[in-house]
């Protein structure tokens, strides 16, 4: 089992950060984080890091706490104790919109589509907010290039799309203007294989362009093909963590489709 005082890449966490020793700090750090839903404790001393420009796969069985970590990391669920840093800055206790202002986006499990708006209207709203009116046409072009199926349905209402298409629409709204850190939570859940291929092609492209990723994914093989490091959760705790190539035996025992 990994030392809880060490990060996903094997470096020390705790009081030191890059600002004090001259090294570049990790983009995201969770340090001894505990969290709960009301009286029900969900996380127990979770520590992990995501380096700038890297991808970390967050893996484990159902109920291990993966989605809870994703919610904590993006400010959607407050910690009960522990610390969160973003680019070396203390952000513990900030709200989700403040995390977003720092350059973090969370693409959650499920769908987040306005059913009564068309595909194009669903995309225009976030693009106008983040890029301004002048940036919308180019952003729409990029969305339709990345997800041609959305271009074919641009004037169709969001509520009439299939579940997979709605997931693609939610993803396009986030990825066309890539954040500094993207947290993705089970984006492939319920998707047909051809749509899963599109999702992971897009995630690979934005990783290659410099966006850091924290990926919760049921398809273990897909997540590992994308990631540099992995964190294995069990019952709300980090069981093991480190570079993919150092976790071969532990990763081979994980359940779920490859």
C-alpha positions in Angstrom: 0.0 0.0 0.0 1.3 3.4 -0.8 2.5 5.8 1.9 -0.4 8.3 2.3 2.3 11.0 2.6 3.3 10.4 -1.0 1.6 11.5 -4.2 0.4 9.6 -7.3 3.8 10.0 -8.9 5.8 9.0 -5.8 6.7 12.5 -4.6 6.1 13.8 -1.1 3.0 15.8 -0.2 2.2 17.7 3.0 3.6 21.1 4.0 6.1 21.4 1.2 5.0 22.7 -2.2 6.8 23.9 -5.3 6.7 27.5 -4.3 9.1 26.9 -1.4 11.6 24.5 -3.0 11.9 26.0 -6.5 10.1 23.2 -8.3 6.8 23.7 -10.2 4.0 22.8 -7.9 1.5 20.1 -8.9 -1.6 21.5 -10.6 -4.0 19.7 -8.2 -3.2 18.4 -4.7 -5.6 16.6 -2.3 -3.9 16.3 1.1 -5.3 13.9 3.7 -8.9 14.7 2.6 -11.9 13.4 4.5 -15.5 14.0 3.2 -19.0 12.9 4.0 -22.6 13.0 2.9 -24.4 14.2 6.0 -23.6 11.6 8.7 -22.2 9.1 6.2 -18.4 9.3 5.9 -17.2 8.7 2.3 -13.5 9.6 2.1 -10.8 8.7 4.7 -7.5 10.6 4.3 -7.3 10.6 0.5 -4.1 12.2 -0.9 -3.3 12.5 -4.5 -1.7 14.9 -7.0 -2.2 15.7 -10.7 0.8 17.2 -12.4 0.6 20.0 -14.9 -0.1 18.5 -18.4 -0.5 14.9 -17.0 -3.5 12.5 -16.8 -4.4 10.5 -13.7 -6.8 7.6 -13.8 -8.9 7.3 -10.6 -9.9 3.6 -10.4 -11.7 1.2 -8.1 -14.8 -0.9 -7.7 -18.3 0.6 -7.4 -18.7 2.4 -4.1 -14.9 2.9 -3.7 -15.4 6.7 -3.6 -14.2 7.7 -7.1 -17.1 10.1 -7.9 -16.8 11.6 -4.4 -13.1 12.4 -5.0 -14.1 14.0 -8.3 -16.8 16.1 -6.5 -14.4 17.2 -3.8 -11.7 18.0 -6.3 -14.0 20.4 -8.2 -15.5 22.0 -5.1 -18.9 20.4 -5.5 -18.6 18.6 -2.1 -16.8 20.3 0.8 -14.1 18.5 2.7 -14.7 17.8 6.4 -11.0 17.9 6.9 -7.8 18.0 4.8 -6.6 20.4 2.2 -6.9 21.1 -1.5 -4.4 23.1 -3.5 -4.6 24.3 -7.1 -1.3 25.3 -8.8 0.2 25.7 -5.4 -2.6 27.9 -4.0 -4.8 26.9 -1.1 -8.4 26.5 -2.3 -9.9 24.5 0.5 -13.4 25.7 1.3 -13.9 27.6 -2.0 -17.1 27.1 -3.9 -17.4 25.3 -7.2 -17.7 28.4 -9.3 -14.5 29.7 -7.8 -12.7 26.4 -8.8 -14.1 27.0 -12.3 -12.7 30.5 -12.4 -9.2 29.1 -11.7 -9.4 27.0 -14.8 -11.1 23.8 -13.6 -14.0 22.0 -15.2 -16.0 19.0 -14.1 -17.8 16.8 -16.7 -20.0 14.7 -14.4 -21.6 11.3 -14.8 -25.0 11.6 -16.5 -26.4 14.3 -18.7 -26.6 18.1 -18.4 -28.6 19.3 -21.4 -31.4 21.8 -21.7 -34.1 19.6 -23.3 -36.1 22.5 -24.8 -33.1 24.1 -26.5 -31.5 22.9 -29.8 -28.1 21.4 -29.9 -26.7 24.6 -31.2 -28.4 26.7 -28.5 -27.0 24.3 -25.8 -23.5 24.9 -27.1 -23.9 28.6 -27.7 -24.8 29.4 -24.0 -21.5 28.2 -22.5 -19.4 29.3 -25.5 -20.7 32.9 -25.2 -20.1 32.9 -21.5 -16.5 31.8 -21.7 -15.5 33.2 -25.1 -17.8 36.1 -25.8 -20.1 36.6 -28.7 -17.3 36.9 -31.2 -15.8 33.5 -30.2 -19.0 31.5 -30.7 -18.9 30.7 -34.4 -15.3 29.3 -34.3 -16.2 27.3 -31.1 -19.2 25.8 -32.8 -17.1 24.8 -35.8 -14.6 23.1 -33.5 -17.5 21.3 -31.7 -19.0 20.0 -34.9 -15.6 18.9 -36.2 -14.8 17.0 -33.0 -18.4 15.5 -32.8 -19.8 15.3 -36.4 -23.0 13.7 -35.1 -23.8 17.0 -33.2 -23.4 18.9 -36.4 -25.9 16.7 -38.1 -28.4 17.4 -35.3 -27.6 21.1 -34.6 -31.2 22.2 -35.0 -32.7 19.3 -33.1 -33.9 19.8 -29.5 -31.6 18.4 -26.8 -34.4 16.4 -25.3 -34.9 14.3 -28.4 -31.2 13.2 -28.6 -30.2 9.7 -27.5 -28.5 9.3 -24.2 -25.2 8.9 -25.9 -25.7 12.0 -28.0 -26.7 14.0 -24.9 -23.4 12.9 -23.2 -21.5 14.0 -26.3 -23.3 17.4 -26.2 -22.3 17.9 -22.5 -18.7 17.0 -23.3 -18.5 19.3 -26.3 -19.7 22.2 -24.2 -16.6 21.7 -21.9 -13.9 20.5 -24.3 -14.1 23.1 -27.1 -12.6 25.7 -24.7 -10.3 23.4 -22.8 -9.8 24.2 -19.1 -6.5 23.9 -17.3 -7.8 20.8 -15.5 -10.6 18.6 -16.6 -12.2 16.2 -14.2 -14.2 13.6 -16.1 -16.6 11.2 -14.3 -17.7 8.1 -16.1 -18.3 9.8 -19.4 -18.5 6.5 -21.3 -21.3 5.1 -19.0 -24.0 3.7 -21.3 -22.4 4.8 -24.5 -22.1 2.7 -27.6 -18.5 1.6 -28.5 -18.4 4.0 -31.5 -19.3 7.0 -29.2 -16.8 5.8 -26.6 -14.1 6.0 -29.3 -15.1 9.6 -30.1 -15.0 10.6 -26.4 -11.5 9.2 -25.9 -10.1 10.6 -29.1 -11.3 14.0 -27.9 -9.8 13.5 -24.4 -6.5 12.4 -25.9 -6.4 15.5 -28.1 -7.0 17.9 -25.3 -4.5 16.1 -23.1 -1.9 16.5 -25.9 -2.7 20.2 -26.1 -1.8 20.6 -22.4 -5.0 20.1 -20.4 -4.5 18.0 -17.3 -7.0 15.2 -16.6 -8.4 13.5 -13.6 -10.3 10.6 -15.1 -12.9 8.4 -13.4 -13.8 5.6 -15.8 -15.4 2.2 -15.8 -13.4 1.1 -18.9 -10.1 0.4 -17.1 -8.1 -0.2 -20.3 -9.3 3.0 -21.8 -8.5 5.1 -18.8 -5.0 3.5 -18.5 -4.3 4.2 -22.2 -4.9 7.9 -21.5 -3.2 8.2 -18.1 0.4 8.6 -16.9 -0.4 7.8 -13.3 -3.2 5.9 -11.5 -4.8 6.1 -8.0 -6.6 2.9 -6.8 -9.3 3.6 -4.3 -10.9 1.1 -1.9 -13.6 1.9 0.6 -12.9 5.6 0.5 -9.1 5.3 0.9 -6.1 5.2 -1.4 -5.0 1.6 -1.7 -2.2 2.2 -4.1 -0.9 5.0 -6.4 1.9 5.7 -8.8 3.0 5.6 -12.4 1.0 3.1 -14.5 4.1 1.0 -15.3 4.7 0.4 -11.6 1.2 -0.8 -10.8 0.9 -3.6 -13.3 -0.1 -6.4 -10.9 -2.6 -4.3 -9.0 -4.2 -2.9 -12.1 -4.6 -6.4 -13.6 -7.0 -7.4 -10.8 -9.4 -4.4 -11.3 -13.0 -5.3 -12.4 -14.8 -3.6 -15.3 -14.6 -3.6 -19.1 -11.3 -3.0 -20.7 
